[in-house]
């Protein structure tokens, strides 16, 4: 996922300038991947990702991950590096989608070190609201939700996740919002962990 403070500008081409994303754990620990250098599109910081995956450890190989507003794909890629069995990334920005698909192809071009099966992965190039309007092929065990700040998207997205059959029993949902917000979420979601980092608040919920 990426840290955003406003809506991303529309684009139909890959930006020329590039930044990098560093994976911090698992099979691809310390691996650097290119990302488009675009206003408002930044990887979730290493410290926040490390904290999140400490909360999630261990991550079973059967884990199915849904990375909404994926941006650079930092969170979903980290989950795959740490052994998740499948990940679906949802992102509508064309430049981000192209680079994310390239990065996935690069990471999984060769067998994994211990000969585990390669994880399933796909990138859905569409708005999150469009994606969640359809029924899922199968529910997810872990959802990453890091929408653009100050657009009041979290409550509606979480309601769709709960009502639309997107979540397994006991699914975990990571939500990143601007600090000072307290969204109303489904009543069967229990807050498991939270931490503040700069102007953002990271929370991990578990579905009961």
N, C-alpha and C positions, 0 to 999 in steps of 0.2 A: 504494500500500500504506500501511498504518498501523503505527505503532509501538505494540506492546501488551506489557504485562507480565503480564497474566492473562487468563483467559477473559472475553469480553465478555458482559455481562448480556443475557438474552433480552429482546426488545421487539417489540411488534406495532404501533408507531406511530412517527412521526418526532419526534425530540426538539425541543422548542420552542427551546432555545438553539442558537445556531449559531456555529461558528468559520469560518475561511476557509483555503483551500488556494491557494497561489500557484504557478502554472506558471512555470518559470524559463528555458525556451528554446523555440525553434521558432516555429511559426505563432501560438501563443497566449502568447508570452513576456509575463510580468508580469500575465497575466490572473488575477484572483482568483475563486474559486468557493466557494460555501457548502458546509460540511460539518456533519454532526450533531455537537453537543458532547456526547460520551458518554464515560464512564470508560474509559480504556485505548485509546481510538480517536484516534490522532493521525497526521497525515501524516509520512512519512519526511522528516527535516529537509532544507532546501534544500541545505546543504553536501554531505550524503551523496548526494542525487540528482544534484547537479552533478558530483561525482566519478564516480559510476556512468556517467553519460552521456558524460563525457569518455573513459572506458574503452571505451564502445560506439561512439563516433564513427568512421566515418560509419554511420548507420543506414539501410540501403537501404529504398526504398519498398515492396519486396516482403516486408518483415519481418512475420511473424505472431507476436504477443505473447500470452502466457498469464500473467495476473496472479492468482496464487493467494493466498487470504486477503487479498483486495484492499482491504478496509476503505474508506478514502476514495478508492481508485483512483489515488493520487498517482503511482505508478510507471507504470502503464499509460497514464494520461492524458498523462504527460510523453512517453512513447514515441510516442503518437499525435500530439502537438503537434510532435514532431521528425521526423515523416514516415513512421512505421510504417504499413503498409498495412492491418493488421487487429489487433484486440485482443479477447480474451475475458477478462472479469473474473469471478472466482468468489468469492462472499461469501454467508454465510448470515444475517447480521444484517439484519433487515427495514429499519430506518431507514437504514442505510448503503446498501442496495440502491436504495431509493427516491431518495435524494439523488444517487447515482452515475448512475442513469438520467436524472434531470433534468439533471445537468451535461453528460452526453454529448449530450443533445438540444439544450441551449443552445449548446454549442461547434460543433456540426455542423448548425445550422439554416440556414446560408447557405453558398454556395460558398467554397472555400479561395481565398486571395489570388491564386495563380497558376493557378487553374482546374484544379488536379489533382482527380482523382476523390476523393470523400469516402471515408474509410477504413471498412471493415466493423467493426462493434463489437457486442458483446452482453454482457449481464450474466446469469450463471447464479446463481440464488438457491438455493444448496444447500451442504452441507458439502463440503469438498475431497475427503474420502475417498469420498463418493458420486459426485462428478464424475469422479474418476480411476478408478473401478471400471468405467466404460464405455470402449469403444474410441473413440479420437478420430475426428472426421470428416476431419481432416488434421493432420499434425504441426506443431509450432511451432518457430520459429527462436530465440526468446528467452523464457525463463521467469523470472518473478519469484516468489520464495518467501520470504515474511516472516511466518512463523506466530507465534502467541502464544508468548512465551518460557516456558521451564521446563515444557514439556509433551511434550518428546521426540517431536516430530512430523516432524522433518526427514528422518531416515534412511528411515522408511517411505514418506514422500511421494516422495523421490528414487528409491527402488527402484521405485515404481509408475510414475513418469515414464519410467524407463529400460526397464522390462519391458513397458510397455503401449503402446509405439509413439507416444508423445507428442512425441518429439524428432526433428528433422531431423538428418542427418549434419552435424557441426560446430555444432550448437546451442549457445547460451550460456545458462548458468543462474546467476542472481543469488540468493544465499542470505544472509539476515540472521538472525543468532542472538545470544544473549547472549554476552558476552565470556567466554573460558575454555572454550568447548565446541569439540570437535573431532569432528564426526559422521563415521561411516564411510559413504562415498559410493561409487557405482559406480566400478569400477576404470578405466574408460575416460574418466572426467572429470578433466581436468587443471586445476589451479588457475592462473588467469591473473593475477588481481589481488586484493588484500585491503587493507582499512583498518579501523582501530578508531575508533569515535566514541562517546564516553561509555561506557555499559555494553553497547554492542552491537558486533558484529564483522560487517563486510560483506565478502563474498567473491564473486568472479566466476569461474565455471568454464567451460571449453569442452569439449564432447563430442568425443572423438577417434575 
